[in-house]
Structures are given as structure tokens and as C-alpha cells.
Amino acid sequence: MGKAGKSGITANTPKNIMFGAGTIHKNLTYTAGQSGQAGSWNFDESILGATQGGSKISIKPEFVDIDADGALVAVKGLKVKTGETATMEFNFLEVTKDILKMALIGADGTSADDNFDVVESTAFITAGDYLDNVAFVGQTLDGRNIIVIMDNALCTSGFESNGKNKEAGVFTCTFECHADLTSDMDTLPYHIYYPKTTA
């Protein structure tokens, strides 16, 4: 029980603290169990890569305040939600061909040297450039997962890396969540899986 004026810590506090860097996933999915069996997530198979320096999740609603004569401050009921943005920013420690292709909106090219794969620029964004989703999986102090998934994710940050002596090269990828063309296009398809409270 918390103590007024001193501390808000309760027995549930450790269950509500997210700790650690978490992991980054591409196309994370949940498969329901059969005949009373528990379902499972494809955590191990979907890990996108190692990170350094943490990750950032940003989900922001957009608002417009309706101006009314005589109202000199923001007024409850006169604020309208007009949209939202949802992004994930990852600091990748490892560089793979797949990560490069996502960051650059690139495609496989033809290599003159059989020892290398080639990534080249493309002129247009195609449906295949959007990932089904990107996901962040973190854990609470008591070991339960908190999962944030953003559907139709497209990397919009490009590729930029600075090599430094005695340091690993880290580069940042920002993925943006997008609505489907077949949706009402008034909300973004993000999903936050928060563990149910246990006694």
C-alpha cells in the first residue's frame, strides 16, 4: 500500500515497471492453440536484429481546438481528435541485407562479384516494402511481456552510419505505421498487448 505524501509504491509496482532494452521483431504473429492448448508467439523466429542505445516508441494523437468567441482557454468538448501518428525508432547494432533493404526502400541488384549481394535503389514504393508489422517486446520486472505491434510498417528514415574508432557502428531506423486502403482511414493499426493483472 502506498503512503500518501511519501511513496506511491505498492505490491503491484514491480508488475508495472518495464525494464531493459527489449527486442525488435519483424512480422510478429500469434498462433492460437489447438484443443485447449496454449497459443504461442513467433518471438525467436521474428527477431529483426541486435540494438544498442535502446528503442523509442511514439504514439501521438493529433488535436484541433475549435475557436469560440469568448473562450480564452482550451475548453472541454471543443477539442477534436483529427488523426494520429505511430512510429518506432530502433538503433540497430547489426547491419543485414534485409535491414538495409528496409531502410533504403531498396531491392536486390545483380552483383559482379559472387562473394557479395547487392542492394540498389528503387524508384517507387511497392506493397512489398511495407512490413506486415514491426514489434517491440519488453518485459516487466516480474518477467511478463509487454508487446507493441504496428501494422503496415514502412521505414522512412533511410540509412546513415558514422564509423568511429573503437566503437561499433550503430544506425537508426524509424518505422511508421500506416492504415490499410480498405479501412476507414481514421485510426492507425497499432496494438499494445498489456499483461492482465494477476493476484
C-alpha positions in Angstrom: 0.0 0.0 0.0 1.3 3.4 -0.9 1.8 6.1 1.8 0.3 9.5 1.0 2.9 12.2 0.7 5.8 9.7 0.9 5.6 7.0 -1.7 3.2 5.6 -4.3 4.9 2.2 -4.2 2.5 -0.8 -3.8 2.8 -4.5 -4.1 1.8 -4.2 -7.7 4.6 -1.7 -8.6 7.2 -4.4 -9.8 4.5 -5.8 -12.1 4.1 -2.4 -13.8 7.7 -1.4 -14.4 9.1 -2.2 -17.8 12.9 -2.8 -17.6 15.6 -3.4 -20.2 16.1 -2.8 -23.9 13.6 -5.2 -25.2 13.7 -6.9 -28.6 12.7 -5.8 -32.1 10.6 -8.1 -34.3 9.5 -8.2 -37.9 6.2 -9.8 -38.7 5.4 -11.0 -35.2 2.4 -13.3 -35.1 0.4 -15.2 -32.6 -0.9 -18.7 -33.3 -3.9 -19.9 -31.3 -3.6 -23.2 -29.6 -5.5 -26.3 -30.6 -7.9 -28.3 -28.4 -7.3 -26.4 -25.2 -3.5 -26.0 -25.8 -2.0 -22.6 -25.1 -1.2 -20.4 -28.2 2.3 -19.1 -28.9 4.1 -16.1 -30.4 6.9 -16.5 -33.0 9.3 -14.5 -30.8 12.5 -16.3 -31.7 11.9 -16.5 -35.5 10.9 -12.9 -35.9 13.8 -11.1 -34.2 15.0 -8.4 -36.6 18.4 -7.6 -35.1 20.5 -6.5 -32.2 20.3 -3.0 -31.0 22.4 -0.6 -29.0 21.2 2.5 -27.2 17.6 1.4 -26.8 14.5 1.9 -28.8 11.8 4.6 -28.9 8.0 4.2 -29.4 5.9 7.2 -30.1 2.1 7.2 -30.5 0.6 10.6 -30.6 -3.0 11.7 -31.2 -3.4 15.0 -33.2 -5.9 17.6 -32.0 -7.6 20.7 -33.2 -9.2 23.2 -30.7 -12.3 24.8 -32.0 -12.2 28.5 -31.5 -15.3 30.0 -30.0 -15.8 33.7 -29.3 -15.4 34.4 -25.6 -13.3 31.3 -24.9 -9.8 32.4 -23.9 -8.5 28.9 -22.9 -8.9 25.4 -24.1 -12.5 24.2 -23.5 -13.6 20.6 -22.7 -15.8 19.4 -25.5 -14.3 21.8 -28.1 -11.2 19.7 -28.7 -11.4 17.3 -31.7 -9.1 14.4 -32.5 -8.1 14.8 -36.1 -5.6 12.0 -36.6 -2.6 10.3 -35.0 0.9 9.2 -35.7 2.6 6.0 -34.6 6.3 5.3 -35.0 9.1 3.1 -33.7 12.7 4.1 -33.7 15.3 1.4 -33.4 19.1 1.8 -33.0 20.5 -1.2 -34.9 23.9 -2.6 -33.9 24.0 -5.1 -36.7 23.5 -4.5 -40.4 22.0 -7.2 -42.5 20.9 -7.1 -46.2 17.3 -7.2 -45.1 17.7 -4.3 -42.7 19.4 -2.3 -45.5 16.7 -3.0 -48.0 14.0 -1.9 -45.5 15.9 1.3 -44.6 16.6 2.3 -48.2 13.3 1.0 -49.8 15.9 -0.9 -51.9 15.8 -4.1 -53.9 18.2 -6.9 -54.8 20.6 -6.0 -57.6 23.0 -8.0 -59.7 26.4 -8.5 -58.3 29.5 -8.6 -60.5 31.3 -10.4 -57.6 29.8 -13.7 -56.4 31.0 -13.0 -52.9 28.6 -10.2 -52.4 24.9 -9.5 -52.6 23.9 -6.1 -53.9 21.2 -3.7 -52.7 20.1 -1.0 -55.1 17.7 1.9 -55.2 14.1 1.6 -56.5 12.0 4.4 -57.9 8.7 3.5 -56.3 7.3 2.2 -53.0 5.6 -1.1 -53.6 3.3 -3.1 -51.4 6.2 -5.5 -50.6 8.1 -2.6 -49.0 5.6 -2.4 -46.2 6.2 -5.0 -43.4 3.1 -6.8 -42.1 4.3 -5.3 -38.8 7.2 -4.3 -36.6 7.0 -5.0 -32.9 8.7 -4.2 -29.7 8.7 -6.8 -26.9 9.7 -5.6 -23.4 9.4 -7.2 -20.0 8.2 -6.1 -16.7 10.3 -6.6 -13.6 8.4 -9.8 -12.8 9.1 -11.2 -16.3 5.8 -10.6 -18.2 5.9 -9.4 -21.8 4.5 -6.1 -22.9 4.1 -6.2 -26.7 3.7 -3.2 -29.0 2.8 -4.0 -32.7 2.5 -1.5 -35.5 1.0 -2.9 -38.7 1.8 -1.8 -42.3 5.2 -0.5 -41.2 7.5 1.3 -43.6 11.0 2.5 -42.8 11.1 6.2 -43.6 14.4 7.2 -42.1 16.9 5.9 -44.7 20.4 4.7 -43.9 23.1 6.8 -42.2 26.1 5.4 -40.4 29.1 7.0 -38.8 32.1 4.7 -38.4 34.3 5.6 -35.3 37.5 4.3 -34.0 36.9 1.8 -31.1 33.1 2.0 -31.5 30.6 -0.2 -33.2 28.6 1.4 -36.0 25.0 2.0 -34.9 22.3 3.4 -37.2 18.8 4.4 -36.5 15.7 3.2 -38.4 12.3 4.8 -37.9 9.3 2.8 -38.9 5.9 4.4 -39.4 2.5 2.7 -39.0 0.0 3.1 -41.9 -3.7 2.4 -42.3 -5.0 0.0 -44.9 -6.6 1.4 -48.1 -9.6 -0.8 -47.3 -10.0 0.7 -43.8 -12.0 3.8 -42.7 -8.6 5.5 -42.6 -9.4 7.4 -39.4 -7.3 5.3 -37.0 -3.9 3.6 -37.2 -3.5 -0.2 -36.8 -1.3 -0.4 -33.7 -1.8 -2.9 -30.9 -0.5 -2.9 -27.4 -0.7 -6.2 -25.6 -0.5 -5.5 -21.9 -0.5 -8.4 -19.5 -3.6 -8.9 -17.4 -3.3 -8.2 -13.7 -2.7 -11.2 -11.6 -3.2 -11.5 -7.9 
